[in-house]
Protein backbone atom coordinates (compact mmCIF):
# COMPACT_ATOMS: atom_id res chain seq x y z
CA UNK A 1 0.00 0.00 0.00
CA UNK A 2 1.54 3.28 -1.04
CA UNK A 3 1.25 6.40 1.12
CA UNK A 4 -1.56 7.90 -0.98
CA UNK A 5 -3.46 4.60 -0.77
CA UNK A 6 -2.79 4.51 2.97
CA UNK A 7 -4.20 8.02 3.30
CA UNK A 8 -7.21 7.24 1.10
CA UNK A 9 -8.02 4.15 3.12
CA UNK A 10 -8.91 6.35 6.09
CA UNK A 11 -5.61 5.67 7.79
CA UNK A 12 -4.32 9.23 7.54
CA UNK A 13 -5.61 9.95 11.04
CA UNK A 14 -3.81 6.86 12.37
CA UNK A 15 -0.62 7.98 10.63
CA UNK A 16 -0.95 11.40 12.24
CA UNK A 17 -1.46 9.70 15.62
CA UNK A 18 1.66 7.57 15.10
CA UNK A 19 3.68 10.61 14.08
CA UNK A 20 2.49 12.58 17.11
CA UNK A 21 3.16 9.67 19.48
CA UNK A 22 6.63 9.17 18.00
CA UNK A 23 7.39 12.87 18.37
CA UNK A 24 6.15 12.93 21.95
CA UNK A 25 8.14 9.79 22.83
CA UNK A 26 11.23 11.10 21.12
CA UNK A 27 11.39 8.18 18.70
CA UNK A 28 14.19 8.72 16.18
CA UNK A 29 13.07 9.21 12.61
CA UNK A 30 15.02 6.14 11.51
CA UNK A 31 13.15 3.96 14.01
CA UNK A 32 9.78 5.44 13.07
CA UNK A 33 10.40 4.85 9.38
CA UNK A 34 11.48 1.28 10.08
CA UNK A 35 8.26 0.68 12.02
CA UNK A 36 6.12 2.18 9.26
CA UNK A 37 7.90 0.26 6.52
CA UNK A 38 7.61 -2.94 8.54
CA UNK A 39 3.86 -2.38 8.96
CA UNK A 40 3.52 -1.76 5.22
CA UNK A 41 5.53 -4.88 4.40
CA UNK A 42 3.38 -7.00 6.73
CA UNK A 43 0.19 -5.59 5.16
CA UNK A 44 1.51 -6.42 1.69
CA UNK A 45 2.40 -9.95 2.79
CA UNK A 46 -1.10 -10.45 4.18
CA UNK A 47 -2.68 -9.09 1.01
CA UNK A 48 -0.47 -11.33 -1.15
CA UNK A 49 -1.38 -14.38 0.92
CA UNK A 50 -5.08 -13.54 0.67
CA UNK A 51 -4.75 -13.14 -3.11
CA UNK A 52 -2.95 -16.48 -3.45
CA UNK A 53 -5.65 -18.20 -1.40
CA UNK A 54 -8.37 -16.65 -3.57
CA UNK A 55 -6.60 -17.79 -6.74
CA UNK A 56 -6.18 -21.28 -5.30
CA UNK A 57 -9.96 -21.43 -4.81
CA UNK A 58 -9.57 -22.84 -1.32
CA UNK A 59 -12.98 -23.19 0.26
CA UNK A 60 -11.88 -21.92 3.65
CA UNK A 61 -8.99 -21.90 6.07
CA UNK A 62 -9.27 -24.62 8.66
CA UNK A 63 -7.95 -24.67 12.19
CA UNK A 64 -7.76 -27.59 14.59
CA UNK A 65 -10.98 -26.37 16.17
CA UNK A 66 -12.86 -26.04 12.88
CA UNK A 67 -11.50 -29.10 11.04
CA UNK A 68 -14.30 -31.61 10.25
CA UNK A 69 -12.63 -34.72 11.69
CA UNK A 70 -15.94 -36.61 11.68
CA UNK A 71 -16.35 -35.99 7.93
CA UNK A 72 -12.68 -36.60 7.06
CA UNK A 73 -12.54 -40.12 8.44
CA UNK A 74 -9.08 -40.77 6.95
CA UNK A 75 -7.59 -38.13 9.24
CA UNK A 76 -6.85 -39.31 12.76
CA UNK A 77 -7.80 -36.50 15.12
CA UNK A 78 -5.69 -37.73 18.01
CA UNK A 79 -2.59 -38.00 15.80
CA UNK A 80 -3.07 -34.51 14.35
CA UNK A 81 -3.64 -32.97 17.78
CA UNK A 82 -0.46 -34.67 19.03
CA UNK A 83 1.47 -33.26 16.05
CA UNK A 84 0.06 -29.82 16.84
CA UNK A 85 1.78 -29.96 20.24
CA UNK A 86 5.13 -30.13 18.35
CA UNK A 87 6.49 -32.64 20.88
CA UNK A 88 8.45 -34.37 18.11
CA UNK A 89 10.77 -31.35 17.67
CA UNK A 90 12.76 -31.59 20.93
CA UNK A 91 12.88 -35.38 20.51
CA UNK A 92 14.41 -34.84 17.05
CA UNK A 93 12.13 -37.43 15.54
CA UNK A 94 10.73 -37.45 12.04
CA UNK A 95 7.13 -38.26 11.15
CA UNK A 96 5.50 -38.71 7.80
CA UNK A 97 1.87 -38.04 6.97
CA UNK A 98 0.69 -40.13 4.06
CA UNK A 99 -2.51 -39.87 2.13
CA UNK A 100 -4.23 -42.27 -0.19
CA UNK A 101 -3.48 -42.82 -3.87
CA UNK A 102 -2.36 -39.70 -5.80
CA UNK A 103 -1.73 -37.80 -2.58
CA UNK A 104 1.81 -36.78 -1.76
CA UNK A 105 3.38 -37.68 1.56
CA UNK A 106 4.34 -34.80 3.83
CA UNK A 107 7.35 -35.25 6.12
CA UNK A 108 7.35 -33.48 9.48
CA UNK A 109 10.84 -32.93 10.81
ZIZI-V381355 format. One record per backbone hydrogen bond with DSSP energy under -1.0 kcal/mol. CO is the residue of the C=O (numbers start at 1). NH is the residue of the N-H. Records with the same first field share a line. If there is no record, write none. Layout:
# ZIZI-V381355
CO: NH, NH
This chain:
# ZIZI-V381355
2: 6
3: 7
4: 8
5: 9
6: 11
7: 10
11: 15
12: 16
13: 17
14: 18
15: 19
16: 20
17: 21
18: 22
19: 23
20: 24
21: 25
22: 27
28: 32
29: 33
30: 34
31: 35
32: 36
33: 37
34: 38
35: 39
36: 40
37: 41
38: 42
39: 43
40: 44
41: 45
42: 46
43: 47
44: 48
45: 49
46: 50
47: 51
48: 52
49: 53
50: 54
51: 55
52: 56
53: 58
54: 57
63: 67
67: 69
68: 72
71: 73
72: 75
76: 80
77: 81
78: 82
79: 83
80: 84
83: 86
86: 89
88: 93
89: 92
95: 108
97: 106
100: 103
106: 97
108: 95
